[in-house]
Amino acid sequence: MLPGCGKFYHGECAASHAPTVPLNRAFRCPLHACLSCFITNPTNPSVSKGQLTRCIRCPVAYHANDNCIPAGSVTLTDSNIVCPNHFTPRKGCRNHEHVNVSWCFVCSEGGSLLCCESCPAAFHRECLNIDMPEGSWYCNDCRAGKKLHYKEVVWVKVGRYRWWPAEVSNPNDIPENILRMRHDVGEFPVLFFGSNDYLWTYQARVFPYMEGDANSKEKMGKGVDSTYKKALEEAAVRFKELQAEKELRQLQEDRLNDKKPPPYKHIKVNKPIGKVLIISADLSEIPRCNCKAADENPCGMDSECINRMLLYECHPQVCPAGERCQNQCFTKRQYCQVEIFRTLSRGWGLRCVHDIKKGGFVNEYVGEVIDEEECRTRIKHAQENNIGNFYMLTLDKDRIIDAGPKGNEARFMNHSCQPNCETQKWTVNGDTRVGLFALTDIPAGTELTFNYNLECLGNGKTVCKCGASNCSGFLGVRPKNNPSSDDKGRKLKKKSQMKRKSQQEVIKEREDECFSCGDGGQVVSCKRPGCPKVYHADCLNLTKRPAGRWECPWHQCDLCGQEAASFCEMCPSSYCVEHRDGMLFISKLDGRLSCSEHDPCGPEPLEPGEIREYPPWYTKRFVSPSVMSLKKRTQIDKDVFEKIIQTLNRTNRSLLWTSECS
């Protein structure tokens, strides 16, 4: 509909390009919006402003600067280019072969992977929560048209070498001899860190560098030489420099374009959507505290109000303190005074106007209350439309609060690995509501933050920009331990007194054999912090590989599925506090907790103070769960058994003790 364009499209073809904008009965075609800016922020008004350069072979356009034009473009005139989509690989050229990584971009583990046909990305189908596609498959970034740009740190695959860090160089800034090398449309030069060599490559053999990649096990591997270590160090430093430049440039642009936060509808209470219900309790069901109206601070923060201790809000018609009750902050909306402001590198944020005491009620997290099905639908829509901001917070197992379209000021609180606020789930008039409370004394003018505990979705991890000293680097990753200076001093002193060991002890983060059957092979690992257990999918009766932050059955009760309190040390059997009685026993063999199937001396537990007596020729050792799970047992005599003990002691292996041996 724009005058002077003159382009015609099929309806399906126009709709397949994301920058297409419907206007009344017509539309604005993608040749009038910068694709790079649109992918970064579709609502940015500068997407269609400024000088644009357009591809002469397909309907894509970019701002005429190095920050927007994709690497590999061939510039014809000030307003015309040939974009990298028109790259054609040469037959017989090894550097033109498409290469995919051997690990999942979401969970960083190997196995059966779904590979992108356009870039090196690979994923577990379960991690993306999608059905097996038919024919060619492309990742979200490639479907959206995302390309690499100049001055970007990347990983490059060359021949049989490992993935190597490099920087995408502008052809105008490289030596003449490199520029004269044969290259085609879509190829761009990269400068390798460590060796300072140049190479022409293209999208299918390159993927972006992310913060923390220098310490990744997939990149380091075995046999790392000094040149590669130097390359990793240089890449990490250069990446931080480019990120700082990008953030400063983005901040300047945002301040010019964004005079106020993105629009949303302000609501005061949670609004149910669809089949979701808001629970309301009878007055007879609401708990009554023991406070009195004559108390100095009835139901206050410093009182011994039983309702406040149990995170129940008092009801004005039930509480003995009546109008003097100080435990009605949700109902009365006793929020702290806050203001929305523009942060340096994390978009919009929230800060307090006055001082807040430790434990003080800051605000309630309010939004639309949706069910799990609606939540999946909204996440899928966000991924398909490259929407990167999520405002979802779990209320209970069946309900989620989404403060994206509708909410209050709490939706602007940013994440921090070292937050000054926390979320608490309170029962208000019979229903669950989420409040934000101060973890420390917060002075006026301080930004308010809390830990999102985000489970990452999509093509990879989300970089954390909180700037805390214990920052984990990514959202959803546990923050680093931040020991005090006294602790560091004690550790250094202790280390100086210790003698150097001849061999460095290696602690395994994951076991090698399945915890259920004891065999190796293709296994899935538990994502619970500190749990080293791995399993075959078949041993757990799983029809597909578990996705995301999956926790193994060792942490859930076998009978009710609740959080487990006691575990069998021989198999994945575990039980909660209510169901563990009569299910787990103390083994008379080695005193470890086990179920009746794995205790070779029977299910009777040790009596208080009873000590197991062992024969003098028996050397007591811990039993390997993977070995104990073997079903076939062999009966041997005492002489043979003594030789086995000596062999196992020499090889530092675990000892299998069976009832036949005794």
N, C-alpha and C positions, 0 to 999 in steps of 0.2 A: 504493500500500500504506500510505501514511501516514494515520493516522486523522483524520477531519474534513475531508479533501480532497474526496472524492466525485466526482472527475472520471474520465471514461471516454475511452479513445482507441482508434483502430485501431492495430494493431501498427506499420504503416508510418508512420503520422502521429507516433506517439510517438518512433520511431527517427529521424525527420527533424529533431528538435530536439536540439542538442548536449548541453544540460545533463541530458538524461534519463539516469538511472543504473539499470541492472538490479540487482535485489536478489533473490537466490534465484529463485523462480518468478514474482516480481512485479517492479515497478519503481517508482522515484521519479520523478514527472513534473516537467517543467521549471518548474512554478510554485513550486518550493521551492528554487530556486537563482538567485542574481543573474547575469544573462547577461553584464553588463559585467565582473564579476570573473572569471567563467568563461573569457571570451575572453582576458583578460590572463594568467591562470594557472589551468588546469583543476584542478591538484592542490592549490590553496590551500584549507585547511580552512574559511576564513571565507566561502567561496562560499555556503554554505547557512546561515550564522549571521547573527544580527541581524534587525532589522525589515525586512521586504520589502514593496514595493508592487507590485501586479499589474495587468496590463492586463485590462480587462473584455471585450475583443473577441478576444484571442488568448492562447495559453499562454506568455507571457513575464513575467518578474519581475525587479525591480531592488531594490537597497538604497535605502532612502528618504533619499537625500542627493544633493546636486548633483554629486558626483563620479561617481555611477553612473547616475542617471536620464538618458536620452538627451535631447538638445536637441530641442524640438518636441513634447514630451509635454504633455498637458493633465491637470493634477491635479484629480481629482474629490473624493477624500477622502484621509485619511492612508495608506490601504492600497489605493487604487484609482486608476488612471490610464488614459488612452487613449494608446497608444504611437505613434510617428511612422510605423509601418508602415501606418497607415490614412489616410495623406494621399491626397487625390483632387485632381488638378490641375483648375483651372477652365479651361473652353474660352475661347479668345481672349485669355487672360492671357499676355503674352510672358514674364513673370518665372516662369511655371510650365512653360516649355518645358525639356525635358531637354537638357543640353549636355555634350559630351565634349571632353577636351583633344585637341590635334592632335599629341601626341608620346607615345612609349612610356614608361610609368612605370618600366621596367627600364633601358633603354639611352638614353633621352631623345632618340631620333631619330624622325623622321616616317616616312611611308610608308603601307602598307596595315595598318590597325590593327583590333584586335578590341576593341569598345567594350562596357563594362558597361551594362546596362539600368537600373541603379539609382543609380549615382553617375557622376561625370565621368571615372573611370579608363579608360585605354586601354592596350593592350599589343600587341606583335607576337606572333602565334601562335607563332613560332619561339622567342621569348624565354621563353615559358611552357612550351615543349616539349609542346604538346598538339595534338590533331587539331582540325580545324575543327568547331565545335559546330553542331548543328542547332537552329534556333529561337532563343529568347532565351538570352543568356549573361550570367552574373553573376560578378564577381570573387570571390576568396577571402574578402575582408573582408565583402562584402555577403552571401555565402552563410552565413557564420558569424553574421551578425546584428550586426556591428560598426556602431555609430552615433557621431555627433559628440556632444560633451558641452559644457557651459557652461565658460567660461574656457579656450577652446581657440583657438589662432591658425589661421586657415584662409585659403584663396584662394577668392574669390567672383567669379562672372561676373554682370555686370549689363548688359543690353542689348548694345550694340556696343562697350562699353569692354573694355580688356584685363583679364586676371585681376588682381584687386586684393586685397591683404592686409587681413584684418579679424579681429576677435575675436568669438566667439559670446558674446552677452550673456544673462544671466538676465532673464526678463520682470519679475522683482521689482525689478530695479535700473535699469530704463530710464525715461525721462520719460513722464509721463501721456499726452501727445499721441501719442507713438509707440505706446504700449500700446493706445490707442483705434483705431489704424489697423486696417483689415480684415486678418485673418489666419485661417488654417484650422489644423486638426489637422496636425501635422507641420512647420509653419513655425516658425522661430525668428528673433529679431532679431540682427543683426550690426552691430558698430560699426567703420566703416572707419577705418583708420589714415591719417593725413595730412589728410583732410578732416573727420573726426569726424562723419560723417553716419551715420544709421541706415537699415536696410532689413530687411524680413521676407523670408526666403528659405527654401529647403529642401534636402534631401540631394543632389538631382540636379544642383545648380548650385554645389556646394561640395566641396572636397577639402582634407585636412589640410596644414598648413604643416610643412616639415621643415627641419632645421638646414642652413644653406648656401643656401637658396632665394633669399635676397636677392641673391646673386651669379650666379644662374642666367641663362643667355642667353635661355631661353624666356620668362622673366618680364620681363627688362629690355627686349629688343627694340630698336627704333629709335624715335627721337623721344621719349625719356623726359623729362618735364617735372619741375620742382622739387617739385611736390606729390607725384608718384609716388615720387621719390627719398626724400622725407621719410617717406612711408608705409613704404617698405622698411626704412629705418633704425629707425623706431618698432616695426615688426613684429619685427625681429631682437632688439631689446632686450627687448620684452615676452615673446617666446618663451623667452628665457633665464630670465627671472624665473619664468614658469610652470613651466618644466622643473625649476628648483631646488626650487620648492614641491612638485611632484609626486614628485621623488626623495626629499625629506625625509619626505613622508607615506608613501611606499612603504617606506622604510627602517624607520620606526616600526612599520608594520604587519607587515613581515617579521620583525622582531625579536620581536614578540609571538607570531607563528604558527610561525616556523621555529626550533626549538631545535637542529636538526641538518640536515646537507645532505640533499637528496633521495636516496632509496634507489637503490643499484646493487650489483651483485655484484662483489666484489674478486677479481681474478685476477692471477697472477704472470707468466704468459707469454701470448703471442698464441694465441687459440683459432680454428681455421679453421671456417668455416660453409659447408655445402653442398659444392660441387665444388672449393672452394679447397684447395690443398695447401701444406703447410709444407715447404720444401726442406731437405734434409740432405745434406751433401757427404761424400765419402770422405776419409780422412786424407791420401791421396795428392794430392788436389786442393786442400788448404788450403795457402796460401803460407807459406813459412818465412822469418823475418827473420834479420838478421845479428847480433843482440844476443847477449851472452854472460852467463852466470850470475855471472861475476866483475865485471861492470860495476856502477857505483855505483847507478844507477836503471835496471835493464834494462827496456826497452819503456815507460819512463815518459814523462811529458809533456815533459820537457826533453831526452829522448834523441833519437837519430837513427834510431829504429825505422822501417823502411820500411813495415811493416804499418800502424803508427799514422798515418803520413803519407798512406797510400792508403785510410784508413778501413776497414781490415781488423782484426778482432779475432784475436789469437793464440789458438791451440789449445793446451791444457796438454800434450798428447801430442806436439806438433810443435815448439813454441817451444824454442830452445836454452837459454833462461833457466830453463826448468822452473818450479818453484814460486815463484821470485822474479819471474816475469813480472808487470808492472803494466799489461798491456793486455788484461785480461779482465773489465772492469767490467760488461759485459752479462751474461756467463755467471754471474759471482759476485754479481750484483745489488748492486753497491757504490754504492747510492743515497745522496744527501744526506738528512739528517734534515729533514723538512718537517712543516708542520701546516696543516690546512684552517681558514679563518677567514671571517667575514662581512665583505665590503667595504661601503663607503658607498653606492655606486650601481650596482655591477656584479655583484650576487649573491655567490656564494661564490668564494673565491680561494685561492691557495696561497702560503705564505711559508716562508722558510728559518729553521731554528732556530739554525744556526751559520754562521760566515763561509764563503763559497765563493770560491775563487780563479778568476781568469780562465782559461777553457778547461776548467774542472772539469766532470766528469760529474754531472749533477743527478739525472736519472731517465730511465727508458725509457717511451715512449708505448705503452701496452699496451691491447689490446681485441680485439674479434671481427674476424677477417680475412674480408672478404666480397668478392664480385665486383661488376662494374659493374651487372649486372641487379638484384642484391639491393640495391645502393646506391640505384638509381632507385626501387625499390619502397618503401624506408624513407623516402626524401625525400618521395615522394608521400603516404605515410601521415602524415608529420609535417605537411605542408601542409594536408591534409584535416582534421586534428585540432588545428590551430592550435598545434603544438609549435614553439617558437621556438629551442630550444637544440639545436645540432648538435655532435657530437664526432667528426666524420669527418676523416681525414687520409690523403692518398694515399700508398700504399706503393710501388707501381710502376704500370705502364700497365694491368695487369689486376687489381690487388688494392687494397683500401681498408681501413684500420683504423677501426672504429667503436667508440669507447669509451663510447658512451651506456649500453647495458644492462649491459655488463661492462667493467671496466678497473681502473686503479690511481689513485693520487693525482694523476698527471700530467693527468688529465682536467679538473681544477679550475683549471688555469693559464689566466688571462685573456689577452686580446689587448692589445697595446700597439703604437703606431706608433713608439715608441722603447724597444724591449724590452731586457731584460738577459739573455735566453737565446735560443738559436736551436736549430732542429732539424737534425740531421745523420743521413744514412742510412748505416749501417755494414753490412758483410757479416760475419755471425756464423755460423760453421759452415756456410757456403755459402748462407745465406738473408739477405735484407735486413731490418734492424730499424732503428727510428727512436729516436734518443736526443736528449735535451735537454741542451745544454752552455751554460755561462756565457759571456757575451760580455765581461763586465767583472768586476772584483772586487765581490762582492755581500756587504754586511755582514749580520749576523744580524738577523732581524725584517723584512727587505725582501720585498715581494711579488714573486713570480717571474712573469714574463710572456714571451711570444714573439709574433711577428707571424703571424697566422693566414693571411695571403694568401688571404682568403676570396673565392670567386666567389659573388656574391649571387644568391639564388633567390627566387621568389615575387613579391609585389606591389611591391617597391621595395627601396631600399637600407637596410641596417641601420646605425643611428647608432652611431658609435664614442664611447665614454665613457672612454677611457684617460686623458685629461687631459694628455697630453704636449704639449710646446711646438710640436712639428711635426705635431700630430694632423691627419689628412686630413679628419676629420668623419664618414667612413663606412668601414665594414669593406670591404675589397677595393679601396679607392682608395689610390693611391700616396701615402705621407706627404709633407708639404711639406718643401722645403729649409729648413734652419735655419742660416743663416750666422752665423759668430762676430761678436763686436763689432768685431774688427780688420778683418774683411772689410767690415762695414757702413761703418766709418770711411773705408776706402779708396774705397768706391763713392761716398760722399757727397762726398769731396774731388775725385774725378774728375768727378763730375757738376757741381760748382760751376765747374770750369775750362772745361767745354764750353760752346760757344755754343748758344743756342736755335735749333732748326731751324724754318724757316718752315712745314714740313709734317711732321706726325708720321707715322713709318713704321708701316705696318700689316703685321703678319706673319700670314699665313694658317695656321690650324691644320690645315685640310683642303684638299685640292685640289678643284677644281670638276668636272673631267672624269675619266671612267673611265680608269684607267692601262692598260687592255688595248686599248680601241678608240678612245679619245680623244674620245668624245662625252659630253654631259651627260645630264641626266635623273634618274630615280630610282636612286640608288646606295646601296651599303652601304660603310661605312667600317671600316678596320682599327682594332682596339682596342689594338694594341701601342703602348706609350708612345713618342711621338716619330715614329711612322709616319703621314704625311699621305695615304696612298694610299686611293683610293675605286674601286669597281668596280660594273659592272652584274652582277646575279646571273646573267644569261644568258651573259655573257662568261666566267664561271667555271664554267659548266655546273652551276649550283646550281638545284635544283628548288624550293627554298624559301629564305627569307631566313635567314641564319645567326643563331644565338641567342647571348646572353651575351657573354663577352669573346672574340670571334672574332678570329683573326689571319689576315691575307691570305697567299696562297701565295708572296709575295715572301720569306717568312721560313722556308720549308721547301724542302728539296732536291727538284727535279723528279723525281729518279730513285728516291730511297730514303725521302723524307719526313722526314729528320732535320733538325736545326737548320742553316740555311744559313750559309755563311761568305763567299760571294762572290755578287754580284748583277749582272744586266744592268741598266743604267741606262735602257734604252729600253722594257723590257717586264717582266712578272712572272717571267721565267725566273731561277732561282737554283739554286745547287748547294752541297753540303757540301765539306769538305776533300778527301774521297776521290774525288769525281766532277767537280771543277771543272777538272781538267787536260784540255785539249783542247776544252772547252766554251765558255770565255769568253776574249776577246782584248782587247788594248789597241788601240783604234781609231787608225789613222794619221791620221784627220781631226782629232780634238780630244783624243786621249789618254785618253778615258774607256773604262771597261770595258763591253763589250757582247758579245752573242752574234753568231754569223755572220749571222743574219737581218737584223740592224740595223746592221752595219758597212758603210757604203757604199764603203769602200776595200778590202774583202776580209778574209778571216779571218787574214791573217798579222800577228802582233804586231810592235810596234816592237822593234828590236834595242836592246840596252843602250847608252845614250848617244846614240841616234839622235834627231834633231830634225826635225820635219816643216817643210818650207819652203812658205810660202804666197805667192801672187801679191800684188803691192802693192795691188791694188784689192779684196782680200778682207779683210773685217773679221771676225775670229774671235770667236764668241760661243758660249755654251752652247746646246745644242739642247733644246727642250722635248720630253719623252717623249711627251706627248699628240699633238704635231704630228708627230713622227717616226713614230708608229704609223700614220699615214694611208697607204693603199695606193696611191692615185693620185698620180703625180708629173708635173710639167709641165716640159718642156724650154724654157729661155729663153736669150737671148743676154746678153753681158757688159754692155751699156748698160742693158738692162732690170734686170739683177741689181743694178747700182750704185744705181738708183733705189729698188729694194726695200730695200736696206741702209739708205739714208737715211731712208726712211719708218719702218722698224722701229726705228731708233735714236731717232727723234723720239717714237714711241709707246711706247718702252721694252718692246718685245716680243721674243720669241725668234726666232732665225733658223733656217730649215730649209735644210740643205745636202744636195744629192743628187748622185749621180754624173753625172746629165745636166747639171747646172749646171757642174761642173768641166770 
